[in-house]
Amino acid sequence: MRKFSLSILTATVAMTVSGAALAADDLAPGLKAAMQRDLGLSGAQVTEYLKTERFAAQQEKALEKQLGRNFAGTWLERKADGSFGVVAATTSIKAAKAAAGVETRQARHSLSALNAAKGQLDSQLARNGKAPKGVYSWAVDLPSNSVIVGVAPGAEEAAVDFVARSGLDTTSVRFETMAEAPQRRIAIQGGRGYLRQPGDGYLYACSVGFPVTKGTTPGFATAGHCGNAGEVVYNEDSQWVPGVRLGSFAASSMPSGNGTGPDRGWVQVDSTHTLSASVYGYGSGDVTVRGSTEGAVGAALCRSGRTSGWRCGAIRSKNMTVSYVDDAGNPDGTVTGLTQTTACAEGGDSGGSFITTAGQAQGVLSGGSGSCKGKQGRTGGGNSYYTPINSILSAYALTLRTSP
């Protein structure tokens, strides 16, 4: 495999933003504090980031249209001096003209080519029925202009064979060693949290994702592996203490063993309950859900879960395929269509909310690796995966409950 670097065609210029941008003072206190803690940002840097995020959202579609088949993606990037910028990559050898505030870089592979390459690995998975042992994930990584394949230490040969059998052009692939295997983030014992008690002698804990409706029926989106269709769930009054019945799973999907598919579900809430269009801030102020506009690669976001509370990071890759393993190292389902973030997560956080600074719902936690202890929890150095909320809404014909 040959490595290459992206060459900078134009220098980064000062950011200018047209239109109203979300100000740092408009953020819920808990969200702002979590961003500063987990991403190492000052108050001034939070303000600058919010301006850059809005600018990126304004420019992304225009850049894709302008660059056409040469388009290789856009993302938000933190510079060495701590400032933020918007980057657009192109395969054209001619310097691209972009709006002031956008840095253009030359890339070898177009985004369409990278998506096709990632699709070849998905096809190889479909043919084999399972991912090789030690091959954990694969997704398009925009900043490196490659398909990153996550592998266990010592599993490099299996990963190389997997890529070779797919017929993929190896110049578009980069291998990344993962110190820990990705696992579903569900805790078993005995966000706001909820519990289920399926009769096997254990309690299973997960976290509420986002409030939804199906017609006039209220409910909430969550992870599919948190329960099976028809299973009853209960409010978690205190840790591992079941309270009042909340409702039951109306639908659920999660592959097991060597199976492949999505990780998504929703709970139909009993009519005695009401749902708030907000994400719980764990004592630091709740965040209102205002919509579900998808964040760009590099965008900051925070997640809420019953085990680790508020944790922040950034979007790293989209449309990722992840092969989970259980505690014994056995296959535990291969999940497609996930988004990878640098926010940490722990057992029991599964199903919980990912939301941006602007109150845009992003998805519900599926799994991850590592924990929220030490550097992973303080600097956005974690590894987690979520199922995009828009895919859940579409699959089950749900409507996200929002507030102005």
Beta strands, then each sheet from edge to edge (+ up, - down):
strand 1: 7-8
strand 2: 71-78
strand 3: 84-90
strand 4: 102-106
strand 5: 135-141
strand 6: 146-151
strand 7: 173-177
strand 8: 183-184
strand 9: 187-189
strand 10: 193-196
strand 11: 203-207
strand 12: 210-214
strand 13: 217-222
strand 14: 232-238
strand 15: 241-253
strand 16: 260-261
strand 17: 264-269
strand 18: 278-279
strand 19: 287-288
strand 20: 300-305
strand 21: 309-325
strand 22: 331-341
strand 23: 353-356
strand 24: 361-369
strand 25: 383-388
strand 26: 399-400
sheet 1: 1+ 4- 3- 2+
sheet 2: 7+ 6+ 5- 21+ 20- 23+ 24- 8+
sheet 3: 7+ 6+ 5- 21+ 22- 16-
sheet 4: 7+ 6+ 5- 21+ 20- 23+ 24- 25+
sheet 5: 9+ 11- 10+ 14- 15+ 17- 13+ 12- 26+
sheet 6: 18+ 19-
end
